[in-house]
């Protein structure tokens, strides 16, 4: 009598500890971003939705850090707002400097940010806000935790930032790569200190909504930016 093969269920810990699952997840995310940057004929909205689904799925399957808030709500919101504001200020100053001295460097960045104009307000906020949440669950809650537990906190911060920046290389936009690298180091460092994903999750979402819609970094076509620059930097 032939015996049927025994099928054993994959335990959550086996997924969390699997280097293959971690590498495969990063490669899939990188491949999807490559499609977004290089295949202009593909529907951008659809690719972004697929990326979001992959980020959430892999992040929840592999995450080690609990999503339960460990801080009081007031402190959490205050730290998140300060973190997002400081990050936005850094981006504003760098963008202003490049606009004055190296305007060509901003062209691809502004083209990418201009994606917000293709959608109405609510879909754009939901899209980019949800993307930020998915990125934090995946990159900080899963990948950074995975690397940190194996090779230490500092390696976790910088390796995660390099991987995050690396998936932006196909865009062929140096400013976007270094922006992603700086963002990766910033969010990863904040997470390593706060030890709760809710700080970076909220701060990243606030920043994403602001930079892609509320006060987008477009010096050539945004009257609010031009007025703000003149008020601050022009005598």
N, C-alpha and C positions, 0 to 999 in steps of 0.2 A: 504493500500500500504506500503510495507516494505521499510524502508529507509536504504540506504547503510551507513555503518559507515564512519564517517569523518576521513580521514587520514591527520594529520598535519605534516608538515615538521619539522625536528629537527633543531633548530637554532644553529649557530656556538657558541653563548655564552652559550647555554645549555650544549654543549660538553665541553667547556673550564672550566665551573664551576662545572662539575660533578665529585664528588669524586669517584663514581663507575667507570667512564671511566678511571680516573687516576690510580686507583688500578688495574683495569683489564688490562690496558696497561703494567704496570710493571710486573704483574704476567705472561702475555703472553711472554714478553721478557725474563723473568727469566726461564720460561719453555723451551724456545727455546735454551737458553744457556746450560740448564741442558742436553738437548738432545745432544748438541755438545760435552759436556764433558764426558758423560756417555755411549752414544751409538756409539761405535767405528765403527760399521758396516754401519752406515748412511753416505751418501756422505757429507763430510765437506763443500765443495763448495756450495752445494745446501742449506744447513742449514744457512750458512752465508748470502747467498742471501735473504733468507726468513727473517732473522733477520733485514737486511738492509731495506727491504720493510716495515716491521712492524715499525721500528724506524722512517722512513720518514713519513709513513701514520699517525701514532699516533701523531708524533711531529707536523705535519702541521695542523692536526685537532684540537689539543689542545693548540697550541702555542699562547702566548699572545704578545711576543716580536716581533717587526717588523724585517724583514730580511734586511731592507734598511740600508745601511752603514751610520753611524752617524759621522764617523771620516773621515778625509782626507786620501787618499790612501797611501801616504808616511808614515804618522804616524801609520796607521793601520798595514802596512807591517813591519815597524821597531819594533813596540811593539810585534807583533806576532812572529817574528824571535827571539827576545830576550827571550820571554816567553818560546818558544819551546826549545831553546838552554839551558836555565837554567834548565828546567825540564829534558832534556836529560843528562845534567851533573850530576844532583842529582841521576838519575837512574844508571849512569855509576859508580859513587863512591860507591853506595850501592852494586851494583853487583860485583864490584871489591873486596870489603870487604868480601862479602859472598863467593866469589870464593876462597879467601885465607884461610878463617877460617871455613866456613861451606859449602863446595862444594856440598854436597848432597842436600842442599836447592835449588840449581839452576837447578837441573835435570829436574823437570817438567816445569819450566819456559822456559828452552832452548828447551824442546820438543815442547811446544806450539809455541814458536817463529819460530821453524824450519818448521812450516807450509808453510813459504814463498818459500821453496825449491820445493814444490809440483807444483808450477805454474811458468809460465814464468814471466819475469820482468813486462811487461805492465799489464797483468791481476792481478798480485799481488799488484801493486801500486794502480790500480783502486779499487780492492777489499778492501784493508785495508784503503786506503784513503777515499773511500766512506763510509766505516763503521765509521770512525772518524767523518765525517760530519753528518751522521745520528745520532750518539750518542750525538753530541752537540745540534742538533735541538731537540732531544727528551729529554735528561737529563737536559740541561740548558734552552733551549728555552721553554720547556713545564713543566716538573716535578719541576724543581727548581723555576720557576716563579709561578707555582701553589702553592707550599708550602710557598714561600716567601710572597705572597699576602694574605695568610690566617694566617700565624703564625710568620712572621718576617724574616729578612734577614739572621741572624745567623742560625736559625733553617732550613732555606732553604738550606744553604750551607752544614751543617752537615747531615741533613736527606737525602739529595740527594746523598751525598757521601756514606752513609751507605747502601742505597738501591742499588747503583751501585756496591759496594763491595759485597753485599749479593748475587747477582746473580752469583758470581764467586765461591761461597762456594762448589757447586757440583764438582768442579774440584779437590777437595781434595788436594790443593796445598797452604799451608799457605803463601808462598811468593807471590803467585798470588793474594791472598785475600788482603794482606796488601799493595801490589803494587796498586791494584785497589782502595783501601781505600785512600791511599796517592794521587793517581791520581785524584780521585773524589773530595777530599778536595781542591787540587791545582786548577783544572779547575773551580770548583764552586766558589772558592774565587776570582780567576781572573775575572770571569764573573760578580760577585757581585760588584766588584770595577769598572770594565770597563763599565758596563751597555750596552754593545753591544755584540751580540753573535758572531760577525765577528772576534773578537780577539781570543777567544777560538776555534772557528771553524777553522781558518787558522793555529793557533799554534798546535792544536791537530792533524790536518792533516799532517803538516810538521813532527811532532814527530813520528806519526804512520808510515809514509813512511820510515823515517830514521831508526827506531828501528826494523822494520820488513824486511828491505831490504838493504838500503844504508850502514849503519854501525850497523848491528844487534848485540844484546848483547849476544854473544855466545863465552865465553872465551876459550872453549875447541876446537872449530873448526873454529875460525875466525882468520886468520893470521893478519889482520889489527888490531884487538883488542890486540892480543898478542904483536905486535910491539909497539902499543901505550902504553900499560901497562909498557913494559920494558923501554921505553923512559921517562915515567913520574916517575915511582916508583922504578926502579932498578938503583942503583948507578953505 
